[in-house]
Amino acid sequence: MFGEFVKKERLKRDLGLREFCRALAFDASNWSKVERGILPPPQDEGRLKEIANLLGIDEKSEKWQELKDTANIDAGIIPKDFLSDGEVLKSLRQLIHT
């Protein structure tokens, strides 16, 4: 999810993998694995903000929230905003008990 999202946004900006990685000081081989879901995405909010800035994603936008949420989910972490939503939390409890 995260990797697909970032790759789609990267390609919209005509950023090649190597150019993207150079701008963020990522290893292209490892980042390719992130985009393919083999390695987990970064969890550091500062790194996520760097990615968002390069992709032109405003930190107050829905895309920013999607970037953060998919990074969490792909790392096996339930996003904090999900846990603060009573309906989502109730559904998660039901899912876990099933």
DSSP file (Angstrom, degrees, kcal/mol; ACC not computed):
  #  RESIDUE AA STRUCTURE BP1 BP2  ACC     N-H-->O    O-->H-N    N-H-->O    O-->H-N    TCO  KAPPA ALPHA  PHI   PSI    X-CA   Y-CA   Z-CA
    1    1 A M     >        0   0    0      0, 0.0     4,-2.5     0, 0.0     5,-0.2   0.000 360.0 360.0 360.0 -56.4    0.0    0.0    0.0
    2    2 A F  H  >  +     0   0    0     68,-0.5     4,-2.9     1,-0.2     5,-0.3   0.949 360.0  47.1 -60.3 -49.9    2.6    2.6    1.1
    3    3 A G  H  > S+     0   0    0     31,-0.4     4,-2.6     1,-0.2    -1,-0.2   0.901 113.2  48.0 -60.8 -42.6    5.0    1.6   -1.7
    4    4 A E  H  > S+     0   0    0      2,-0.2     4,-2.4     1,-0.2    -1,-0.2   0.910 112.3  50.3 -63.4 -42.4    2.4    1.7   -4.3
    5    5 A F  H  X S+     0   0    0     -4,-2.5     4,-2.2     2,-0.2    -2,-0.2   0.944 113.7  43.6 -61.5 -49.6    1.1    5.1   -3.1
    6    6 A V  H  X S+     0   0    0     -4,-2.9     4,-3.0     1,-0.2     5,-0.2   0.913 113.4  51.2 -64.7 -42.8    4.6    6.6   -3.1
    7    7 A K  H  X S+     0   0    0     -4,-2.6     4,-2.7    -5,-0.3     5,-0.2   0.922 110.0  49.7 -61.2 -43.5    5.5    5.1   -6.5
    8    8 A K  H  X S+     0   0    0     -4,-2.4     4,-1.7     1,-0.2    -1,-0.2   0.927 114.6  44.1 -60.8 -45.2    2.3    6.5   -8.0
    9    9 A E  H  X S+     0   0    0     -4,-2.2     4,-1.1     2,-0.2    -2,-0.2   0.880 112.9  52.5 -67.4 -37.9    2.9   10.0   -6.6
   10   10 A R  H ><>S+     0   0    0     -4,-3.0     5,-2.4     1,-0.2     3,-0.5   0.923 110.1  47.3 -62.8 -45.6    6.6    9.8   -7.7
   11   11 A L  H ><5S+     0   0    0     -4,-2.7     3,-1.6     1,-0.2    -1,-0.2   0.829 103.7  61.7 -68.6 -31.9    5.7    8.9  -11.2
   12   12 A K  H 3<5S+     0   0    0     -4,-1.7    -1,-0.2     1,-0.3    -2,-0.2   0.833 107.7  45.7 -59.4 -31.5    3.1   11.7  -11.4
   13   13 A R  T <<5S-     0   0    0     -4,-1.1    -1,-0.3    -3,-0.5    -2,-0.2   0.283 116.5-117.3 -94.2   9.0    6.0   14.1  -10.8
   14   14 A D  T < 5 +     0   0    0     -3,-1.6     2,-0.7     1,-0.2    -3,-0.2   0.852  61.0 155.2  55.1  37.8    8.2   12.3  -13.4
   15   15 A L      < -     0   0    0     -5,-2.4    -1,-0.2    -6,-0.1    -2,-0.1  -0.862  34.9-143.7 -96.4 117.4   10.7   11.4  -10.7
   16   16 A G     >  -     0   0    0     -2,-0.7     4,-2.7    -3,-0.1     5,-0.2  -0.327  26.8-106.8 -70.8 162.7   12.7    8.3  -11.6
   17   17 A L  H  > S+     0   0    0      1,-0.2     4,-2.6     2,-0.2     5,-0.2   0.926 119.2  45.8 -57.8 -48.3   13.6    5.9   -8.8
   18   18 A R  H  > S+     0   0    0      2,-0.2     4,-2.7     1,-0.2    -1,-0.2   0.899 113.1  49.3 -66.0 -40.3   17.3    7.0   -8.7
   19   19 A E  H  > S+     0   0    0      2,-0.2     4,-2.2     1,-0.2    -1,-0.2   0.926 112.4  48.7 -63.1 -44.6   16.5   10.7   -8.8
   20   20 A F  H  X S+     0   0    0     -4,-2.7     4,-1.2     1,-0.2    -2,-0.2   0.932 114.2  45.7 -58.5 -48.5   14.0   10.3   -6.0
   21   21 A C  H  X>S+     0   0    0     -4,-2.6     5,-2.5    -5,-0.2     4,-0.8   0.871 110.3  53.3 -67.2 -38.2   16.5    8.3   -3.9
   22   22 A R  H ><5S+     0   0    0     -4,-2.7     3,-0.7     1,-0.2    -1,-0.2   0.924 107.4  51.7 -61.5 -43.8   19.3   10.7   -4.5
   23   23 A A  H 3<5S+     0   0    0     -4,-2.2    -1,-0.2     1,-0.2    -2,-0.2   0.787 119.9  35.0 -64.1 -28.0   17.1   13.7   -3.4
   24   24 A L  H 3<5S-     0   0    0     -4,-1.2    -1,-0.2    -3,-0.2    -2,-0.2   0.364 108.3-118.1-108.8   3.2   16.3   11.8   -0.1
   25   25 A A  T <<5 +     0   0    0     -4,-0.8     2,-0.3    -3,-0.7    -3,-0.2   0.891  63.9 147.3  58.3  42.0   19.7   10.0    0.4
   26   26 A F      < -     0   0    0     -5,-2.5     2,-0.5    -6,-0.1    -1,-0.2  -0.775  57.2-110.4-100.6 150.8   18.0    6.6    0.2
   27   27 A D     >  -     0   0    0     -2,-0.3     4,-2.9     1,-0.1     5,-0.2  -0.730  25.4-143.0 -76.8 123.7   19.7    3.5   -1.3
   28   28 A A  H  > S+     0   0    0     -2,-0.5     4,-2.3     1,-0.2     5,-0.2   0.861  97.6  53.1 -60.8 -38.0   17.8    2.9   -4.6
   29   29 A S  H  > S+     0   0    0      2,-0.2     4,-1.2     1,-0.2    -1,-0.2   0.933 113.7  42.1 -63.8 -45.4   18.0   -0.9   -4.2
   30   30 A N  H  > S+     0   0    0      2,-0.2     4,-1.6     1,-0.2    -2,-0.2   0.899 113.1  52.7 -68.6 -39.8   16.5   -0.8   -0.7
   31   31 A W  H  X S+     0   0    0     -4,-2.9     4,-2.6     1,-0.2     5,-0.2   0.885 103.9  57.2 -64.9 -36.3   13.9    1.8   -1.7
   32   32 A S  H  X S+     0   0    0     -4,-2.3     4,-1.5     1,-0.2    -1,-0.2   0.887 105.5  51.6 -58.8 -38.3   12.8   -0.4   -4.6
   33   33 A K  H  <>S+     0   0    0     -4,-1.2     5,-2.6     2,-0.2     6,-1.2   0.842 107.6  52.2 -68.0 -33.4   12.1   -3.1   -2.0
   34   34 A V  H ><5S+     0   0    0     -4,-1.6     3,-1.5     4,-0.2   -31,-0.4   0.942 108.8  50.1 -65.1 -47.0   10.0   -0.6    0.0
   35   35 A E  H 3<5S+     0   0    0     -4,-2.6    -2,-0.2     1,-0.3    -1,-0.2   0.806 112.0  48.3 -62.5 -29.0    8.0    0.2   -3.1
   36   36 A R  T 3<5S-     0   0    0     -4,-1.5    -1,-0.3    -5,-0.2    -2,-0.2   0.427 116.8-113.3 -91.7   1.2    7.4   -3.5   -3.8
   37   37 A G  T < 5S+     0   0    0     -3,-1.5    -3,-0.2    -4,-0.3    -2,-0.1   0.629  87.0 114.3  80.7  13.3    6.4   -4.2   -0.2
   38   38 A I  S   <S+     0   0    0     -5,-2.6    -4,-0.2    -6,-0.2    -5,-0.1   0.869  77.5  37.8 -83.1 -40.0    9.4   -6.3    0.7
   39   39 A L  S    S-     0   0    0     -6,-1.2    -2,-0.2    -9,-0.2    -1,-0.1  -0.852  95.3-106.8-108.6 148.6   10.9   -3.9    3.2
   40   40 A P        -     0   0    0      0, 0.0    35,-0.1     0, 0.0     3,-0.1  -0.387  38.4-107.8 -71.3 151.6    8.8   -1.9    5.7
   41   41 A P        -     0   0    0      0, 0.0   -10,-0.0     0, 0.0     2,-0.0  -0.294  44.2 -83.4 -72.6 162.2    8.4    1.8    5.1
   42   42 A P        -     0   0    0      0, 0.0    33,-0.1     0, 0.0     0, 0.0  -0.354  33.8-165.7 -63.4 147.7   10.1    4.4    7.2
   43   43 A Q        +     0   0    0     -3,-0.1     2,-0.3    32,-0.0    29,-0.0   0.575  53.8 109.1-108.8 -16.7    8.3    5.3   10.4
   44   44 A D     >  -     0   0    0      1,-0.2     4,-2.3     2,-0.1     3,-0.4  -0.470  63.7-145.6 -65.6 122.6   10.1    8.4   11.4
   45   45 A E  H  > S+     0   0    0     -2,-0.3     4,-2.3     1,-0.2    -1,-0.2   0.839  98.2  58.2 -61.7 -33.0    7.8   11.3   10.8
   46   46 A G  H  > S+     0   0    0      2,-0.2     4,-1.9     1,-0.2    -1,-0.2   0.909 107.8  45.8 -62.2 -41.9   10.7   13.5    9.8
   47   47 A R  H  > S+     0   0    0     -3,-0.4     4,-2.3     2,-0.2    -2,-0.2   0.898 111.5  52.2 -67.4 -40.1   11.5   11.1    6.9
   48   48 A L  H  X S+     0   0    0     -4,-2.3     4,-2.6     1,-0.2    -2,-0.2   0.879 108.4  51.4 -63.7 -36.5    7.9   10.9    5.9
   49   49 A K  H  X S+     0   0    0     -4,-2.3     4,-2.9     2,-0.2    -1,-0.2   0.888 107.7  52.5 -66.5 -38.8    7.7   14.7    5.8
   50   50 A E  H  X S+     0   0    0     -4,-1.9     4,-2.2     2,-0.2    -2,-0.2   0.925 111.4  46.6 -61.3 -43.8   10.8   14.7    3.5
   51   51 A I  H  X S+     0   0    0     -4,-2.3     4,-2.0     2,-0.2    -2,-0.2   0.942 113.2  49.1 -62.4 -47.4    9.1   12.2    1.2
   52   52 A A  H  <>S+     0   0    0     -4,-2.6     5,-3.2     1,-0.2     4,-0.5   0.912 110.2  50.7 -59.5 -44.5    5.9   14.2    1.3
   53   53 A N  H ><5S+     0   0    0     -4,-2.9     3,-1.2     1,-0.2    -1,-0.2   0.923 110.0  49.2 -61.3 -44.5    7.7   17.5    0.5
   54   54 A L  H 3<5S+     0   0    0     -4,-2.2    -1,-0.2     1,-0.3    -2,-0.2   0.850 113.5  47.5 -63.2 -33.6    9.5   16.0   -2.4
   55   55 A L  T 3<5S-     0   0    0     -4,-2.0    -1,-0.3    -5,-0.2    -2,-0.2   0.425 116.3-114.5 -88.0   1.1    6.2   14.6   -3.8
   56   56 A G  T < 5 +     0   0    0     -3,-1.2     2,-0.6    -4,-0.5    -3,-0.2   0.804  62.2 153.2  72.3  29.1    4.4   17.9   -3.3
   57   57 A I      < -     0   0    0     -5,-3.2    -1,-0.2    -6,-0.2     2,-0.2  -0.834  40.6-134.9 -96.8 121.0    2.1   16.6   -0.6
   58   58 A D    >   -     0   0    0     -2,-0.6     3,-1.9     1,-0.1     6,-0.5  -0.523  11.8-131.2 -74.1 137.2    0.9   19.2    1.9
   59   59 A E  T 3  S+     0   0    0      1,-0.3    -1,-0.1    -2,-0.2    -2,-0.0   0.571 106.6  54.0 -68.8  -7.9    1.0   18.1    5.5
   60   60 A K  T 3  S+     0   0    0      4,-0.0    -1,-0.3     5,-0.0     2,-0.1   0.307  93.7  98.4-103.6   7.7   -2.6   19.3    6.1
   61   61 A S  S <> S-     0   0    0     -3,-1.9     4,-1.5     1,-0.1     5,-0.1  -0.447  83.6-115.9 -96.2 166.6   -4.0   17.2    3.2
   62   62 A E  H  > S+     0   0    0      1,-0.2     4,-2.5     2,-0.2     5,-0.2   0.830 115.9  60.4 -65.4 -32.6   -5.7   13.9    3.0
   63   63 A K  H  > S+     0   0    0      2,-0.2     4,-2.6     1,-0.2    -1,-0.2   0.882 101.7  52.6 -64.6 -36.7   -2.7   12.6    1.0
   64   64 A W  H  > S+     0   0    0     -6,-0.5     4,-2.4     2,-0.2    -1,-0.2   0.932 110.3  47.8 -61.7 -45.2   -0.4   13.3    3.9
   65   65 A Q  H  X S+     0   0    0     -4,-1.5     4,-3.0     1,-0.2    -2,-0.2   0.900 111.6  50.4 -62.6 -40.3   -2.7   11.3    6.2
   66   66 A E  H  X S+     0   0    0     -4,-2.5     4,-2.7     2,-0.2     5,-0.3   0.901 108.8  52.1 -64.6 -40.5   -2.8    8.5    3.6
   67   67 A L  H  X S+     0   0    0     -4,-2.6     4,-1.7     2,-0.2    -2,-0.2   0.940 114.7  42.0 -59.8 -47.8    1.0    8.5    3.4
   68   68 A K  H  X S+     0   0    0     -4,-2.4     4,-2.2     2,-0.2    -2,-0.2   0.928 115.8  48.8 -66.0 -45.6    1.3    8.3    7.2
   69   69 A D  H  X S+     0   0    0     -4,-3.0     4,-2.9     1,-0.2     5,-0.2   0.917 112.1  47.2 -63.3 -44.7   -1.5    5.7    7.6
   70   70 A T  H  X S+     0   0    0     -4,-2.7     4,-2.4     1,-0.2   -68,-0.5   0.855 109.7  54.4 -68.3 -32.1   -0.2    3.4    4.9
   71   71 A A  H  X S+     0   0    0     -4,-1.7     4,-0.9    -5,-0.3    -1,-0.2   0.928 113.0  43.6 -63.0 -44.0    3.4    3.6    6.3
   72   72 A N  H ><>S+     0   0    0     -4,-2.2     5,-2.9     2,-0.2     3,-0.8   0.955 114.2  48.6 -64.4 -50.7    2.0    2.5    9.7
   73   73 A I  H ><5S+     0   0    0     -4,-2.9     3,-1.8     1,-0.3    -2,-0.2   0.906 109.2  52.1 -59.7 -44.5   -0.2   -0.3    8.3
   74   74 A D  H 3<5S+     0   0    0     -4,-2.4    -1,-0.3     1,-0.3    -2,-0.2   0.738 109.2  51.5 -66.3 -20.9    2.5   -1.7    6.2
   75   75 A A  T <<5S-     0   0    0     -4,-0.9    -1,-0.3    -3,-0.8    -2,-0.2   0.365 123.5-105.9 -93.6   4.3    4.7   -1.9    9.2
   76   76 A G  T < 5S+     0   0    0     -3,-1.8     2,-0.4     1,-0.3    -3,-0.2   0.731  79.1 130.5  80.7  22.4    2.0   -3.7   11.2
   77   77 A I      < -     0   0    0     -5,-2.9    -1,-0.3    -6,-0.2    -2,-0.2  -0.919  59.0-128.8-112.3 132.6    1.1   -0.7   13.3
   78   78 A I        -     0   0    0     -2,-0.4     5,-0.1    -3,-0.1    -9,-0.0  -0.693  37.2-112.7 -77.5 122.6   -2.5    0.5   13.7
   79   79 A P    >>  -     0   0    0      0, 0.0     4,-1.5     0, 0.0     3,-0.9  -0.241  17.5-125.7 -58.5 142.4   -2.5    4.3   12.9
   80   80 A K  H 3> S+     0   0    0      1,-0.3     4,-1.2     2,-0.2    -2,-0.0   0.854 109.2  57.5 -58.8 -38.3   -3.3    6.5   15.9
   81   81 A D  H 34 S+     0   0    0      1,-0.2     4,-0.3     2,-0.2    -1,-0.3   0.799 104.0  54.0 -67.3 -25.3   -6.1    8.3   14.1
   82   82 A F  H X4 S+     0   0    0     -3,-0.9     3,-1.2     1,-0.2     7,-0.3   0.900 106.0  52.4 -69.5 -41.0   -7.8    4.9   13.7
   83   83 A L  H 3< S+     0   0    0     -4,-1.5    -2,-0.2     1,-0.3    -1,-0.2   0.735 105.0  55.3 -69.3 -22.3   -7.6    4.2   17.4
   84   84 A S  T 3< S+     0   0    0     -4,-1.2     2,-0.7     5,-0.0    -1,-0.3   0.524  88.9  88.6 -87.8  -4.9   -9.2    7.5   18.3
   85   85 A D    <>  -     0   0    0     -3,-1.2     4,-2.7    -4,-0.3     5,-0.2  -0.847  67.3-155.2 -96.2 113.1  -12.3    6.7   16.1
   86   86 A G  H  > S+     0   0    0     -2,-0.7     4,-2.4     1,-0.2     5,-0.2   0.862  91.8  50.0 -56.2 -42.6  -14.8    4.8   18.2
   87   87 A E  H  > S+     0   0    0      2,-0.2     4,-2.2     1,-0.2    -1,-0.2   0.912 112.9  46.4 -65.0 -42.8  -16.5    3.0   15.3
   88   88 A V  H  > S+     0   0    0      2,-0.2     4,-2.6     1,-0.2    -2,-0.2   0.926 112.7  50.3 -65.1 -43.9  -13.2    1.8   13.9
   89   89 A L  H  X S+     0   0    0     -4,-2.7     4,-2.2    -7,-0.3    -2,-0.2   0.900 110.1  50.1 -61.7 -41.8  -12.0    0.7   17.3
   90   90 A K  H  X S+     0   0    0     -4,-2.4     4,-2.1    -5,-0.2    -1,-0.2   0.912 111.6  48.6 -62.1 -43.0  -15.3   -1.2   17.8
   91   91 A S  H  X S+     0   0    0     -4,-2.2     4,-2.5     1,-0.2    -2,-0.2   0.885 109.3  52.8 -65.2 -38.9  -14.9   -2.9   14.4
   92   92 A L  H  X S+     0   0    0     -4,-2.6     4,-2.6     2,-0.2    -1,-0.2   0.911 108.0  50.8 -63.1 -42.1  -11.3   -3.8   15.1
   93   93 A R  H  X S+     0   0    0     -4,-2.2     4,-2.1     1,-0.2    -2,-0.2   0.930 111.6  47.8 -60.4 -45.0  -12.3   -5.5   18.4
   94   94 A Q  H  X S+     0   0    0     -4,-2.1     4,-1.0     1,-0.2    -2,-0.2   0.908 111.9  50.2 -62.5 -41.7  -14.9   -7.5   16.5
   95   95 A L  H >< S+     0   0    0     -4,-2.5     3,-0.5     1,-0.2    -2,-0.2   0.912 110.3  49.5 -62.8 -43.7  -12.5   -8.5   13.9
   96   96 A I  H 3< S+     0   0    0     -4,-2.6    -1,-0.2     1,-0.2    -2,-0.2   0.874 111.0  49.4 -64.8 -37.7   -9.9   -9.6   16.4
   97   97 A H  H 3<        0   0    0     -4,-2.1    -1,-0.2     1,-0.2    -2,-0.2   0.656 360.0 360.0 -76.8 -15.1  -12.4  -11.7   18.3
   98   98 A T    <<        0   0    0     -4,-1.0    -1,-0.2    -3,-0.5    -2,-0.2   0.476 360.0 360.0 -77.4 360.0  -13.7  -13.4   15.1
